[in-house]
Amino acid sequence: MVSHSLSATPQTQPPAQPAQRHGTSSGAFGDKVFAGFARGSGILVLALLGAIIVMLFVGGLKAFSTFGLGFLTDADWDPVQEIYGAAVPIYGTLVTAVLALIVSVPLAFGIAFFLTEMAPNWMRRPIGTAIELLAAVPSIIFGMWGFFVIVPFMAETVQPWMIDTLGDVPGLGVLFSGAPFGTGILTAALILAVMIIPFIAATMRDVFLTVPPMFKESAYGIGCTRWEVMRSIVLPYTRSSVVGGIMLGLGRALGETMAVTFVIGNTNRISASLFAPGNTIASLVALEFPEAPAGSLKLSSLLALGFILFVISFIVLAISRLLLRPRAVKA
């Protein structure tokens, strides 16, 4: 009897099927409303972006048709004779942004390295909060601080020292020549660097924290130093995201207006000296736009500058989005 019961094949029970829930008519209607709202929000963003692009291009079409490609290479900006060129503001925009990156990237990397690898736990939150608060400071405040604090310091201390130390160096001295007025390309770049450091540092900190702890612990286990772990483990793992964060900071620097207007000197000329005054696209538009009559060639030239700045910013942000895409893991 026992052997018979042991040899009997057990009856297999079919797996229980989850109960299907049928939404109510009110729930289905709510889903349709929510889907329509989400779809409309996405279309609205595209419509707004397209409207801005079309407005800038159509408004600047008169300048593009009048000056042609020479509008991009002409350095003259003479409202009296109605001669307008974009070379000076384009040069100032690119040079100040690049110099700001040269200054800000090492500092932002040092902040992110300290917060993720060296700072004690009780210190990480206050410094991280300070970085976030620095990113929230309005640009007009940076401009006022730069004009009343940085410009006098540059004119009295930094620029005279650079002229005496580097002014006579062959080839390099031309970058540090001229009168130490305090304002100029270099001062604007320093203000921009302070403004974009929080964005780059926060991005680096967040991506450094995504590195699996096992990778770093294995490196520390074989005797690697903190810098060796950062150089050989963390940076290769987060390289694309770090570069993408830097490009986002560059996009912010390209479009900054008021802070740069306070300290750049607002002069329409190109000079090899970093101490010389200059202009950026954003600062020139901010200064000249109130004096541009409706329908005038000057207004069209300003709108054309806005379109050029939009194209430059779009290229930078598009590259950053490509770099921020997750890389496919090869099998």
VENFEN-V268672 format. One record per pair of residues at least 4 apart in sequence whose C-alpha atoms are under 7 Angstrom apart, sorted by the first residue. I is the first residue (numbers start at 1). GAP is how many residues later the second one is. Records with the same first field share a line. If there is no record, write none. Layout:
I->GAP / GAP
//
This chain:
1->4
2->4
3->4
4->4
23->4 / 5
24->4
25->4
26->4
27->4
28->4
29->4
30->4
31->4
32->4
33->4
34->4
35->4
36->4
37->4
38->4
39->4
40->4
41->4
42->4
43->4
44->4
45->4
46->4
47->4
48->4
49->4
50->4
51->4
52->4
53->4
54->4
55->4
56->4 / 247 / 248 / 250 / 251
57->4 / 247 / 250
59->241 / 244 / 245
60->4 / 240 / 241 / 243 / 244
61->4
62->4 / 235 / 238
63->4 / 234 / 237 / 238 / 241
64->4 / 7
67->4
70->4
71->13 / 14 / 15
72->13 / 14 / 15
73->12 / 13 / 14
74->11 / 12 / 13
75->10 / 11 / 12 / 13 / 194
76->7 / 8 / 9
77->6 / 7 / 8 / 191
78->4 / 5 / 6
79->4 / 219
84->217
86->4 / 219
87->4
88->4 / 180 / 181 / 182 / 191
89->4 / 190 / 191 / 192
90->4 / 190 / 191
91->4
92->4 / 186 / 187 / 188
93->4 / 161 / 187 / 188
94->4
95->4
96->4 / 89 / 92 / 93
97->4 / 92 / 153 / 156 / 157
98->4
99->4 / 90
100->4 / 89 / 90 / 92 / 93
101->4 / 92 / 149
103->90
104->4 / 89 / 90 / 93
105->4
106->4
107->4
108->4 / 89 / 92 / 93
109->4 / 92 / 95
110->4
111->4 / 90
112->4 / 89 / 92 / 93
113->4
114->4 / 5
115->4 / 9
116->89 / 92 / 93
119->4 / 5
120->4
123->4
124->4
125->4
126->4
127->4
128->4
129->4
130->4
131->4 / 67
132->4 / 66
133->4
134->64
135->60 / 63 / 64
137->4
138->4
139->4 / 119 / 120
140->4 / 118 / 119
141->4
142->4 / 117
143->4 / 115 / 116 / 117 / 119
144->4
145->4 / 5
146->4 / 5 / 45 / 117
147->4 / 115 / 116
148->4
149->4
150->4
151->4 / 31 / 32
152->4 / 30
153->4 / 5
154->4 / 5 / 28
155->4 / 25 / 26 / 27
156->4
157->4
158->4
159->4 / 21
160->4 / 20
161->4
162->4 / 5 / 14
163->4 / 13 / 14
166->7 / 10
167->6 / 7 / 9 / 10
168->5
169->4
173->4
174->98 / 99
175->97 / 98 / 99
176->97 / 98 / 99
177->96
178->95 / 97 / 98
180->95
183->4 / 80 / 81 / 82 / 92 / 94
184->4 / 79 / 80 / 81 / 90 / 91 / 92 / 93 / 94
185->4 / 79 / 89 / 90 / 91 / 92 / 93
186->4 / 88 / 89
187->4 / 76 / 77
188->4 / 72 / 75 / 76
189->4
190->4
191->4
192->4 / 61
193->4
196->4 / 53 / 56 / 57
197->4
198->4
199->4 / 50
200->4 / 45 / 46 / 49
201->4
202->4
203->4 / 42
204->4 / 38
205->4
206->4
207->31 / 34
208->26 / 30
211->23 / 26
213->4
214->4
215->4
216->4 / 13 / 17
217->4
218->4
219->4 / 5 / 10
220->4 / 5
224->4 / 5
225->4
226->4
227->4
228->4
229->4 / 5
230->4 / 5
231->4
232->4
233->4
234->4
235->4
238->4
239->4
240->4 / 83 / 84
241->4 / 82 / 83
242->4
243->4 / 80
244->4 / 76 / 77 / 79 / 80
245->4
246->4
247->4 / 69 / 70 / 73
248->4 / 69 / 72
249->4
250->4
251->4 / 62 / 65 / 66
252->4
254->59
255->27
256->4 / 26
257->4 / 25 / 26
258->4 / 25
260->4 / 23
261->5 / 22
264->13 / 14 / 15
265->12 / 13
266->11 / 12 / 13
267->10 / 11 / 12
268->10 / 11
269->9
270->8
271->5
279->4 / 5
280->4
281->4 / 24 / 28
282->4
283->4
284->4
285->4 / 17
288->4
289->10
292->4 / 6 / 7
293->6
294->5
295->4
296->4
297->4
298->4
299->4
300->4
301->4
302->4
303->4
304->4
305->4
306->4
307->4
308->4
309->4
310->4
311->4
312->4
313->4
314->4
315->4
316->4
317->4
318->4
319->4
320->4
321->4
//
